[in-house]
Amino acid sequence: MHVYLTGASGFVGSYVLRELVARGHTARCLLRDKRAPLAVDTDAVERVRGDVTDPKSLTGTMRGCDAVIHLVGIIEEHPSKGITFEAIHHQGTRHVVDEARDSGIERFVQMSANGARPDGVSAYQTSKWKAEEYVRAAGFAHATVFRPAVIFGDPGPDHPEFCKQLATDLIKPFPILPVFGDGSYRLQPISVEEVAAAFVQALTNDRAAGQTYCAAGPEALPYTEVLDIITRALGLEPRPKLPQPIWLVRPVVHTLGRIGLLPISPDQFEMLIEGNVCDSRAFYRDFDVTPRPFTPENLAYLKRVA
């Protein structure tokens, strides 16, 4: 297949692009800057310039493609620059879907997020939900929505990643780790390799048509244990934890985090303390992926990138 890929220069996108080419597909990558570095740069990869927030820039860019994998997303807003969850996740997806339908494309794979729902605790979640709904209502013959939980994997030197951020912003600087509440809220990390493989398989997997999948690892771990595993991956001993009452830190995060004075935004805070787990049995049933446990050995890349 000739696959139109958005977000190809990002963390997850770089793995999806490698997987597409490895499985014999060709890719047309939508880039705001056509000179942006890509994980694969061969004759199997084509570049087009465009921006999901500008529907005119997408016109005609999908002609000749058989399918779309839409990955573009943000984890933090910058409203002064027009970078908001609504603009990127919801409206951006609408623009990509509309162009795909105008181009006669019938296969569409959408990256959403675990926790997406109309009554989410954050605008991140609600904007992802609205994007999902638009994809489902578009009438594609073969559409698949994935809701990944926390994704881990080697991001390289230039991309953000959950474990890398915790290592650089929290674990390495502090001998005692502040923890929101008691840290018992659970996360279910999944490897980026599994996510990328499933996205590409979904293009041709008949069981995936019309489905929404939770993509999460095989084990749900308390946040405090996640911190200990990351710490061991850095070659350090687990640090003491200092619980911070949620009622006390919430107003601080919502005030200082909103203006960039903390390494966590209000949306990230609310989603973290809510936990991030789901039933991923259908994901492992329908896709040929090998679970990668969240262990210090599988996080060894942190010694190099954090």
C-alpha angles and dihedrals in degrees: 000000000000102000127198107218126194120193091027094148094053132091098270092030093060090057093044090051091052090048093049093053093042089056093051100259126130122226137213106200122207108217133174086212113034089204093060113128116255130198090236123033109176138117087279090067125072127187129215128176120235147117125231090220091060111060093189090061089059096053111124095355093113098051111128094020123123100202145006129227107192115198106151112131144134132219097202133037128231102187095179087064094043091252105137135144090246093051097045106030103033108022093033091054091048090055093049093046093048092051091047091053091046088051093052095246114158102181120071131169117193128198110215127156138253108263095034108150140132093257098043123155091241141038086240090066097042093048090051089051093053090050091052091050092052091052092048092049095048095085100235113169090225118023128158129186122200124198106195120195119214107330121214131187143109105308096182120228098302108045129078119238133176098244093041090053093049091047095050101035102036120008102044097043099044128061088195116040118224110221127194107240115329094322093236094126108114134235127194106204120199128194120251089230091062092047093050093047092051093047091055094042090052090067092071103019108109091198089062095059110116093001134129114207133196105220107201136138125264096257133055112212132190112250091244090058090048088056092050092050092050090047092053090048087059089055093252134121117253113272128232113261127229111202115219118202108249092219088058101044099040096077090045093052092044090052105037097027091056092060095043099256093122130052090237128062124218090253092051091048094052093046092048097053090044089060127230114241136126144160106281099174094110090052093055092041096054102037132059099232131136114229113237111205119227097250136142088252092057090046094052090117088075091077087065104037104032 
